[in-house]
Amino acid sequence: MNFDAYARTAVDLVNAGLDDLAGLRALFGGDLEYMRDQVAEKDLAVFRRAQRRLRQAFELGTAGRDADAVRELNTLLEAYPVQPRISGHDAGDWHMHVTSRGSSVSAEYLAGAVWGLSVWLCEYGSARFGICADERCGNVYLDTSSNNCRRFCSERCATRSHVAAHRARKRAAQTLTPA
């Protein structure tokens, strides 16, 4: 069972633009594409609530409030319980899913996201939860660096932030230098 992939679904949800049904459907790519056509307008409110709660877990974790992050994730685990099942198409393709067949899209996605993030916290600690250091961004990420030094959600944000800081230093130096 790939817990990292499940944890990444939590990250994807927190970072998703859930303004409308199209935004929610954009969340279902790759292995989850089969869910895209199953979501409906009624699912939007469920995903928005879970998005806020998962963001709260990230904020608590990045603030070093592990016990509070754990409490939040335990509450989410109760709200979106895991019901594991074996799935596959042939004997060589057996793998685990975290919900039973017939579960709603929201139940299946959210159980996996919460379970994956919970396992991630137990395995690596909440110090590996991150919120992008670029103040214009705010996306969350899971720090997979070897020395727990990641500060940005993406190379794009890191570059943008570093270029902005460089330009600010350059402007400051120019105002200090007499003409």
VMD Tcl script that draws the C-alpha trace (Angstrom):
set ca {
  {0.00 0.00 0.00}
  {1.50 3.33 -1.03}
  {0.83 5.62 1.91}
  {2.85 8.42 0.34}
  {0.43 8.56 -2.59}
  {-2.49 8.76 -0.17}
  {-0.72 11.51 1.79}
  {-0.20 13.43 -1.46}
  {-3.95 13.34 -2.07}
  {-4.31 15.32 1.17}
  {-1.80 17.86 -0.12}
  {-3.61 18.04 -3.47}
  {-6.92 18.64 -1.72}
  {-5.60 21.40 0.55}
  {-4.03 23.14 -2.46}
  {-7.04 22.69 -4.76}
  {-9.20 25.53 -5.98}
  {-12.67 24.39 -4.96}
  {-14.60 27.39 -6.25}
  {-16.89 25.23 -8.37}
  {-17.51 21.70 -9.61}
  {-14.86 22.09 -12.35}
  {-12.27 22.87 -9.66}
  {-13.29 19.78 -7.72}
  {-13.13 17.60 -10.83}
  {-9.62 18.89 -11.57}
  {-8.55 17.22 -8.32}
  {-9.11 13.77 -9.82}
  {-6.19 13.02 -12.11}
  {-3.93 10.05 -12.64}
  {-5.07 6.95 -10.76}
  {-8.14 8.81 -9.47}
  {-9.47 9.85 -12.87}
  {-12.27 7.29 -12.64}
  {-13.80 9.39 -9.83}
  {-13.97 12.61 -11.86}
  {-17.36 11.96 -13.43}
  {-18.84 10.63 -10.19}
  {-18.54 13.87 -8.19}
  {-21.55 16.12 -8.02}
  {-22.33 19.61 -6.80}
  {-23.38 18.19 -3.41}
  {-19.82 16.88 -2.88}
  {-18.34 20.36 -3.05}
  {-19.34 21.31 0.52}
  {-17.94 18.04 1.91}
  {-14.60 18.56 0.17}
  {-14.41 22.23 1.24}
  {-14.95 21.29 4.91}
  {-12.31 18.57 4.72}
  {-9.96 20.97 2.94}
  {-10.21 23.47 5.82}
  {-9.68 20.75 8.43}
  {-6.66 19.28 6.63}
  {-5.14 22.76 6.25}
  {-5.61 23.17 9.99}
  {-3.64 19.94 10.57}
  {-0.83 21.29 8.37}
  {-0.81 24.63 10.19}
  {-0.70 22.93 13.58}
  {2.07 20.60 12.47}
  {4.24 23.34 10.98}
  {3.79 25.37 14.19}
  {5.25 22.45 16.17}
  {1.91 21.71 17.83}
  {2.09 17.97 17.24}
  {-0.48 16.97 19.86}
  {-3.01 19.36 18.34}
  {-2.24 18.12 14.81}
  {-2.74 14.55 16.00}
  {-6.04 15.48 17.65}
  {-7.23 17.09 14.41}
  {-6.22 14.07 12.33}
  {-7.88 11.68 14.80}
  {-11.10 13.68 14.49}
  {-10.83 13.45 10.70}
  {-10.14 9.70 10.90}
  {-13.40 9.32 12.81}
  {-15.27 11.42 10.24}
  {-13.76 9.54 7.27}
  {-13.16 5.98 8.49}
  {-10.95 3.55 6.65}
  {-12.54 0.33 5.42}
  {-9.70 -1.51 3.66}
  {-10.29 -3.84 0.76}
  {-8.17 -5.75 -1.71}
  {-8.61 -4.67 -5.29}
  {-7.14 -5.61 -8.65}
  {-7.84 -7.02 -12.07}
  {-5.78 -10.20 -11.97}
  {-3.64 -12.19 -9.55}
  {-0.56 -10.09 -10.33}
  {-2.24 -6.76 -9.69}
  {-3.63 -7.11 -6.16}
  {-3.38 -3.96 -4.06}
  {-5.12 -2.29 -1.15}
  {-7.76 0.43 -1.20}
  {-8.85 2.22 1.94}
  {-12.61 2.15 1.42}
  {-15.16 -0.43 0.49}
  {-16.57 -0.65 -3.00}
  {-19.70 1.43 -3.35}
  {-18.47 4.21 -1.08}
  {-19.17 7.72 -2.24}
  {-16.38 9.59 -4.01}
  {-15.98 11.89 -1.03}
  {-15.78 8.96 1.42}
  {-13.22 7.15 -0.72}
  {-11.03 10.16 -1.47}
  {-11.16 11.65 2.03}
  {-10.57 8.36 3.86}
  {-7.45 7.86 1.75}
  {-6.23 11.43 2.18}
  {-6.71 11.48 5.96}
  {-5.28 7.97 6.39}
  {-2.23 8.79 4.24}
  {-1.51 12.06 6.06}
  {-1.93 10.32 9.43}
  {0.49 7.56 8.47}
  {2.90 10.22 7.16}
  {2.78 12.04 10.52}
  {3.42 8.80 12.43}
  {6.27 7.84 10.11}
  {8.06 11.17 9.68}
  {6.56 13.59 12.21}
  {4.75 16.83 11.58}
  {8.10 18.58 11.08}
  {7.79 17.19 7.54}
  {4.53 19.13 7.00}
  {5.18 22.41 5.23}
  {3.49 25.61 4.14}
  {5.16 27.43 1.25}
  {7.49 30.23 2.40}
  {6.46 32.39 -0.58}
  {3.90 34.71 1.01}
  {2.02 34.93 -2.30}
  {1.43 31.19 -2.37}
  {0.33 29.46 0.84}
  {0.24 25.95 -0.62}
  {1.10 23.03 1.64}
  {3.61 20.27 0.90}
  {5.25 17.22 2.42}
  {8.98 17.68 2.93}
  {10.72 14.71 1.33}
  {14.19 16.29 1.38}
  {16.96 14.25 2.98}
  {17.70 16.87 5.65}
  {14.24 18.37 6.24}
  {15.20 21.72 4.72}
  {12.47 22.32 2.16}
  {10.76 25.72 2.44}
  {8.76 26.02 -0.78}
  {6.00 23.95 -2.36}
  {7.66 24.00 -5.78}
  {10.72 25.12 -7.71}
  {8.56 27.84 -9.26}
  {7.77 29.39 -5.87}
  {11.38 29.04 -4.71}
  {12.67 30.81 -7.82}
  {10.04 33.53 -7.68}
  {10.78 34.20 -4.01}
  {14.55 34.21 -4.50}
  {14.33 36.56 -7.48}
  {12.05 38.93 -5.52}
  {14.48 38.92 -2.57}
  {17.43 39.57 -4.91}
  {15.64 42.50 -6.54}
  {14.71 43.93 -3.13}
  {18.34 43.73 -1.97}
  {19.45 45.38 -5.21}
  {16.93 48.25 -4.76}
  {17.99 48.69 -1.14}
  {21.65 48.86 -2.14}
  {20.88 51.46 -4.83}
  {19.06 53.71 -2.35}
  {22.01 53.52 0.06}
  {24.59 54.40 -2.60}
  {24.92 58.17 -3.17}
  {24.53 59.30 -6.78}
}
mol new
graphics top color blue
foreach p $ca { graphics top sphere $p radius 0.5 }
foreach p [lrange $ca 0 end-1] q [lrange $ca 1 end] { graphics top cylinder $p $q radius 0.2 }
display resetview
